[in-house]
Amino acid sequence: MKYGGCTAKLRMDRVILEDSFFDETEYLCKIIAYDEEEETLYLVSEEAELTFYSLDGIYECSIEDPKDPVVCKGILKERYWNKAGRVMKFKIQNGFYKKVLN
């Protein structure tokens, strides 16, 4: 499964609504599924409560795949609890691009 089990770093890039709170925190998540057709990642928050993640922000998601590190931007469509933990549905916008290593 592509990206399944990989670690992802989620960081807010900008807010959608003018008066929304901009969170500069970088959050660690684990990818539990990737729906290529829907361009959606399913993430589990490793450390933060779901309410820390805004549905009114655009996030950068950096995928720590040892073979192919990539970055994408998108929005959180849903946040919910299930047996996997604190799950977020991340809708990718404009696809993936290679992560530039310093």
Kinemage of the C-alpha trace (Angstrom):
@kinemage 1
@onewidth
@group {chain A} dominant
@subgroup {mainchain}
@vectorlist {calphas} color= white
{ca met a 1} P 0.000 0.000 0.000
{ca lys a 2} L 1.547 3.286 -1.118
{ca tyr a 3} L 2.477 5.531 1.853
{ca gly a 4} L 0.625 3.279 4.326
{ca gly a 5} L 2.486 3.188 7.631
{ca cys a 6} L 4.664 6.178 6.736
{ca thr a 7} L 5.109 9.096 9.100
{ca ala a 8} L 3.746 12.438 7.971
{ca lys a 9} L 4.376 15.926 9.321
{ca leu a 10} L 1.362 18.205 9.097
{ca arg a 11} L 1.839 21.983 9.278
{ca met a 12} L -0.649 24.758 8.597
{ca asp a 13} L 0.322 26.745 5.499
{ca arg a 14} L -2.416 29.375 5.655
{ca val a 15} L -5.944 29.963 6.897
{ca ile a 16} L -9.006 30.133 4.681
{ca leu a 17} L -11.161 32.432 6.801
{ca glu a 18} L -9.753 35.873 7.547
{ca asp a 19} L -10.259 35.751 11.338
{ca ser a 20} L -9.143 32.135 11.834
{ca phe a 21} L -6.292 31.179 14.168
{ca phe a 22} L -3.010 30.375 12.390
{ca asp a 23} L -1.291 27.458 14.142
{ca glu a 24} L 2.484 27.282 13.593
{ca thr a 25} L 2.833 23.869 15.264
{ca glu a 26} L 4.100 20.904 13.254
{ca tyr a 27} L 2.186 17.719 14.108
{ca leu a 28} L 3.321 14.117 13.671
{ca cys a 29} L 0.826 11.742 12.101
{ca lys a 30} L 0.831 8.233 10.706
{ca ile a 31} L -0.695 7.438 7.319
{ca ile a 32} L -3.153 4.565 7.617
{ca ala a 33} L -4.513 4.692 4.057
{ca tyr a 34} L -4.164 6.506 0.750
{ca asp a 35} L -7.035 6.625 -1.736
{ca glu a 36} L -5.274 7.410 -5.012
{ca glu a 37} L -8.497 7.825 -6.986
{ca glu a 38} L -9.960 10.317 -4.482
{ca glu a 39} L -6.530 11.896 -3.777
{ca thr a 40} L -7.138 11.497 -0.057
{ca leu a 41} L -4.820 10.531 2.797
{ca tyr a 42} L -6.189 9.059 6.009
{ca leu a 43} L -3.999 10.173 8.899
{ca val a 44} L -3.914 9.276 12.587
{ca ser a 45} L -2.781 12.017 14.940
{ca glu a 46} L 0.111 10.680 16.998
{ca glu a 47} L 0.191 13.403 19.631
{ca ala a 48} L -2.524 16.056 19.408
{ca glu a 49} L -6.250 16.053 20.010
{ca leu a 50} L -8.414 16.374 16.905
{ca thr a 51} L -9.682 19.796 17.979
{ca phe a 52} L -6.129 21.162 17.523
{ca tyr a 53} L -6.515 20.685 13.760
{ca ser a 54} L -8.540 23.338 11.966
{ca leu a 55} L -11.002 22.554 9.203
{ca asp a 56} L -10.480 26.159 8.041
{ca gly a 57} L -6.821 25.837 7.094
{ca ile a 58} L -4.657 24.707 4.217
{ca tyr a 59} L -1.968 22.318 5.412
{ca glu a 60} L 1.347 21.128 4.048
{ca cys a 61} L 1.847 17.400 4.537
{ca ser a 62} L 5.426 16.139 4.364
{ca ile a 63} L 5.544 12.357 3.883
{ca glu a 64} L 8.633 10.698 5.317
{ca asp a 65} L 8.929 7.798 2.861
{ca pro a 66} L 12.589 6.647 2.855
{ca lys a 67} L 12.453 5.749 -0.853
{ca asp a 68} L 10.444 8.709 -2.085
{ca pro a 69} L 9.970 11.663 0.332
{ca val a 70} L 7.205 13.909 -0.998
{ca val a 71} L 5.162 16.942 0.026
{ca cys a 72} L 1.581 17.872 -0.750
{ca lys a 73} L -0.884 20.552 0.270
{ca gly a 74} L -4.524 20.147 1.077
{ca ile a 75} L -7.378 20.571 3.500
{ca leu a 76} L -8.821 18.495 6.295
{ca lys a 77} L -12.273 17.329 5.218
{ca glu a 78} L -13.140 15.354 8.356
{ca arg a 79} L -11.854 14.576 11.863
{ca tyr a 80} L -13.194 11.638 13.842
{ca trp a 81} L -12.429 8.885 16.352
{ca asn a 82} L -12.525 5.201 15.457
{ca lys a 83} L -10.659 2.024 16.438
{ca ala a 84} L -7.531 3.303 14.623
{ca gly a 85} L -7.468 6.415 16.844
{ca arg a 86} L -7.760 10.120 16.044
{ca val a 87} L -8.383 9.973 12.285
{ca met a 88} L -8.297 12.835 9.794
{ca lys a 89} L -9.347 12.760 6.154
{ca phe a 90} L -6.852 14.931 4.231
{ca lys a 91} L -7.885 15.973 0.698
{ca ile a 92} L -4.806 16.591 -1.471
{ca gln a 93} L -4.792 19.617 -3.766
{ca asn a 94} L -2.529 19.751 -6.847
{ca gly a 95} L -0.850 16.380 -6.263
{ca phe a 96} L 2.528 15.469 -4.768
{ca tyr a 97} L 5.892 17.055 -5.381
{ca lys a 98} L 9.385 15.926 -4.459
{ca lys a 99} L 10.706 16.972 -1.093
{ca val a 100} L 13.890 19.000 -1.431
{ca leu a 101} L 16.506 17.643 0.972
{ca asn a 102} L 18.927 20.139 2.476
